[in-house]
């Protein structure tokens, strides 16, 4: 099985932003759906951090209706 190429924080953040805007969500709305502060969504989107609470990737994937991977 081949694994996807690793992505850096900026690439991941850009993908989160793209999916969020396609769904018509604000950063605040996504943060509420994921149970985190809007600042976490902002920092993820600009690529300044990849630190987040455990369980966040699953909540994010559900809110954006996408796979975690």
NORNOR-V178603 format. One record per backbone hydrogen bond with DSSP energy under -0.5 kcal/mol. NH is the residue of the N-H (numbers start at 1). CO is the residue of the C=O. E is the energy in kcal/mol with one decimal. If there is no record, write none. Layout:
nh: <NH | NH>
co: <CO | CO>
e: <E | E>
This chain:
nh: <12 | 13 | 14 | 15 | 16 | 17 | 18 | 19 | 20 | 21 | 22 | 23 | 24 | 25 | 30 | 31 | 32 | 33 | 34 | 35 | 35 | 36 | 40 | 41 | 42 | 43 | 44 | 45 | 46 | 47 | 47 | 48 | 49 | 56 | 59 | 60 | 61 | 62 | 63 | 64 | 65 | 66>
co: <8 | 9 | 10 | 11 | 12 | 13 | 14 | 15 | 16 | 17 | 18 | 19 | 21 | 20 | 26 | 27 | 28 | 29 | 30 | 31 | 32 | 31 | 37 | 37 | 38 | 39 | 40 | 41 | 42 | 43 | 44 | 43 | 43 | 53 | 55 | 56 | 57 | 58 | 59 | 60 | 61 | 61>
e: <-2.3 | -2.5 | -2.4 | -1.9 | -2.4 | -2.5 | -2.5 | -2.6 | -2.6 | -2.8 | -2.2 | -1.4 | -1.2 | -2.4 | -2.3 | -2.5 | -2.4 | -2.2 | -1.6 | -1.1 | -0.6 | -2.2 | -1.5 | -1.0 | -2.5 | -2.6 | -2.3 | -2.6 | -2.0 | -0.5 | -0.8 | -2.0 | -1.0 | -1.9 | -1.9 | -3.1 | -2.4 | -2.0 | -2.5 | -2.4 | -0.6 | -2.4>
